[in-house]
Amino acid sequence: MAVPKRRMSRANTRSRRAQWKAEATGLVGVNVAGQQRKVPRRLLKAARLGLVDLDKR
């Protein structure tokens, strides 16, 4: 395992950590009961089968 030879400064540490960002989930349009809805792609099949309650929002 790689071990740093010297301690990293606070500024360098924070600037390196700032590069890691969470991305917004991409939404896909789907027709459910005749209405156009936008759901995350991973829930597409469940939304079509009626397993996800889309009226909660």
C-alpha positions as YAML, in Angstrom:
chain: A
units: angstrom
residues:
- id: 1
  name: MET
  ca: [0.00, 0.00, 0.00]
- id: 2
  name: ALA
  ca: [1.29, 3.47, -0.85]
- id: 3
  name: VAL
  ca: [2.15, 5.65, 2.12]
- id: 4
  name: PRO
  ca: [2.73, 9.41, 1.76]
- id: 5
  name: LYS
  ca: [6.30, 10.49, 2.44]
- id: 6
  name: ARG
  ca: [5.28, 13.91, 3.73]
- id: 7
  name: ARG
  ca: [2.18, 15.36, 5.31]
- id: 8
  name: MET
  ca: [-0.21, 17.00, 2.85]
- id: 9
  name: SER
  ca: [-1.14, 20.61, 3.58]
- id: 10
  name: ARG
  ca: [-4.70, 21.51, 4.53]
- id: 11
  name: ALA
  ca: [-5.15, 23.56, 1.34]
- id: 12
  name: ASN
  ca: [-3.96, 20.70, -0.87]
- id: 13
  name: THR
  ca: [-6.14, 18.21, 0.98]
- id: 14
  name: ARG
  ca: [-9.26, 20.34, 0.69]
- id: 15
  name: SER
  ca: [-8.68, 21.19, -2.97]
- id: 16
  name: ARG
  ca: [-8.22, 17.49, -3.75]
- id: 17
  name: ARG
  ca: [-11.38, 16.53, -1.86]
- id: 18
  name: ALA
  ca: [-13.35, 19.28, -3.58]
- id: 19
  name: GLN
  ca: [-12.97, 17.43, -6.90]
- id: 20
  name: TRP
  ca: [-15.25, 14.62, -5.73]
- id: 21
  name: LYS
  ca: [-18.79, 15.76, -6.45]
- id: 22
  name: ALA
  ca: [-22.09, 13.93, -6.44]
- id: 23
  name: GLU
  ca: [-24.00, 14.06, -9.70]
- id: 24
  name: ALA
  ca: [-27.72, 14.59, -9.99]
- id: 25
  name: THR
  ca: [-29.64, 11.49, -10.99]
- id: 26
  name: GLY
  ca: [-30.57, 11.45, -14.66]
- id: 27
  name: LEU
  ca: [-34.34, 11.29, -15.09]
- id: 28
  name: VAL
  ca: [-36.06, 9.38, -17.87]
- id: 29
  name: GLY
  ca: [-39.60, 9.99, -19.09]
- id: 30
  name: VAL
  ca: [-42.09, 7.13, -18.71]
- id: 31
  name: ASN
  ca: [-45.84, 6.83, -19.31]
- id: 32
  name: VAL
  ca: [-47.68, 5.54, -16.24]
- id: 33
  name: ALA
  ca: [-51.48, 5.27, -16.42]
- id: 34
  name: GLY
  ca: [-51.53, 7.66, -19.38]
- id: 35
  name: GLN
  ca: [-49.46, 10.33, -17.61]
- id: 36
  name: GLN
  ca: [-45.92, 11.32, -18.48]
- id: 37
  name: ARG
  ca: [-43.63, 11.03, -15.43]
- id: 38
  name: LYS
  ca: [-39.90, 11.42, -14.89]
- id: 39
  name: VAL
  ca: [-38.17, 8.76, -12.81]
- id: 40
  name: PRO
  ca: [-34.54, 7.66, -12.34]
- id: 41
  name: ARG
  ca: [-33.46, 5.03, -14.85]
- id: 42
  name: ARG
  ca: [-32.96, 2.41, -12.14]
- id: 43
  name: LEU
  ca: [-36.68, 2.70, -11.20]
- id: 44
  name: LEU
  ca: [-37.98, 2.58, -14.78]
- id: 45
  name: LYS
  ca: [-39.08, -1.06, -14.74]
- id: 46
  name: ALA
  ca: [-40.66, -0.77, -11.28]
- id: 47
  name: ALA
  ca: [-42.58, 2.34, -12.36]
- id: 48
  name: ARG
  ca: [-43.94, 0.57, -15.44]
- id: 49
  name: LEU
  ca: [-45.05, -2.40, -13.34]
- id: 50
  name: GLY
  ca: [-46.73, -0.13, -10.79]
- id: 51
  name: LEU
  ca: [-44.44, -1.11, -7.90]
- id: 52
  name: VAL
  ca: [-43.42, 2.50, -7.18]
- id: 53
  name: ASP
  ca: [-45.88, 5.08, -5.86]
- id: 54
  name: LEU
  ca: [-45.21, 8.15, -8.03]
- id: 55
  name: ASP
  ca: [-47.91, 10.30, -6.39]
- id: 56
  name: LYS
  ca: [-45.97, 10.69, -3.10]
- id: 57
  name: ARG
  ca: [-44.15, 13.77, -4.35]
...
